[in-house]
Amino acid sequence: MDNTIISKFTEYLKNDKMLSENTLQAYRCDINSFSAFAQTQGKDILHTNKSLITEFILTMQKSGKADSSVQRCLASLRSLFVYLISNGIVKKNPTTGITLMKQQQKRPTTLTLEEMDELLEAPDVSTKLGIRDKAMLELIYASGIKVSELISLRLSDVDADIGYVKCIRTNNIRIIPIGKTSVLWLRQYLTLARPHLASENENALFVNRSGTSMSRQGFWKIVKLYAIRIGLKKEITPHTFRHSFATHLLENGADLASLQEMLGHKDISSTQAYARLMHTGIREIYNKTHPRA
């Protein structure tokens, strides 16, 4: 029964809410985890109560799950029961009244200009794979796009003559300018490397060793390899390039409205977080260096 409910719910999210595949996968994972836990207690989704969900959350916390993961899982369950109520499948939402302590927002990892330069110079561009890696790293830093957007790019989404990349998301297309360095390495990749790496009829811009579309995991293995190679001490995350892109632009005078458009933020408050982050960094430096701080 639970499998049928989860399947219908995710179909609803996909068709009616038009969520991305990554988001759908997160919902499925959260709800499947709860369903498995409920079964160990002799229950299922349709016979869930508040105490069962509370016990599930406590189990997640005791197992060391990050606060963000617990928050997301509770949000997934809320959405599920709202859907079930609206379709007359259940009468009450057992997540009502369950709250978690507000988690402390962690400062995202960013690289300094020097660290970024060193990372971008790490690939061996005397090889075809090195040229590919160099082109990927330069492009993601030049555009600030997400990793999922980078690996979803098609050949037609990049114009190396004009110098822009086109990101296509659900009901949203944004055109992002890229600098001359990124354009240079894209051209090198498209002429010297990709023709020898890509399988016939493969339309993905960046390909793996097998000639097919690069995966998210494949890209991050590459990034971590170069981080180790240069002895980078900071922990790399999937958003490190995006955070660094935004922070460096603001530090050099970019306005929030333009940055919002480039990042694809629907709400400018998301972009303003980078401005607050930058000022926080300035305050730290001031406190450490001013004799009367």
RACORUR-V354549 format. One record per backbone hydrogen bond with DSSP energy under -1.0 kcal/mol. NH is the residue of the N-H (numbers start at 1). CO is the residue of the C=O. If there is no record, write none. Layout:
BEGIN
nh->(NH NH)
co->(CO CO)
END
This chain:
BEGIN
nh->(5 6 7 8 9 10 11 12 13 14 15 16 17 19 24 25 26 27 28 29 30 31 32 33 34 35 36 37 38 39 40 42 43 47 48 53 54 55 56 57 58 59 60 61 62 63 64 65 70 71 72 73 74 75 76 77 78 79 80 81 82 83 84 85 86 87 88 89 96 98 116 117 118 119 120 121 122 125 127 131 132 133 134 135 136 137 138 139 140 141 142 143 144 150 151 153 155 157 158 159 163 164 165 166 167 169 172 174 176 178 183 184 185 186 187 188 189 190 191 192 193 194 196 197 198 199 202 205 208 211 214 219 220 221 222 223 224 225 226 227 228 229 230 232 240 243 244 245 246 247 248 249 250 251 252 253 254 259 260 261 262 263 264 265 270 272 274 276 277 278 279 280 281 282 283 284 285 286 287 288 289 290 293)
co->(1 2 3 4 5 6 7 8 9 10 11 12 12 13 20 21 22 23 24 25 26 27 28 29 30 31 32 33 34 35 36 39 38 44 45 49 50 51 52 53 54 55 56 57 58 59 61 60 66 67 68 69 70 71 72 73 74 75 76 77 78 79 80 81 82 83 85 84 93 95 112 113 114 115 116 117 119 123 124 127 128 129 130 131 132 133 134 135 136 137 138 139 140 146 147 150 203 154 155 164 159 159 176 157 174 172 169 167 165 163 179 180 181 182 183 184 185 186 187 188 189 189 193 193 194 211 199 153 212 208 206 215 216 217 218 219 220 221 222 223 224 225 226 227 237 239 240 241 242 243 244 245 246 247 248 250 249 255 256 257 258 259 260 260 267 268 271 272 273 274 275 276 277 278 279 280 281 282 283 284 285 286 290)
END
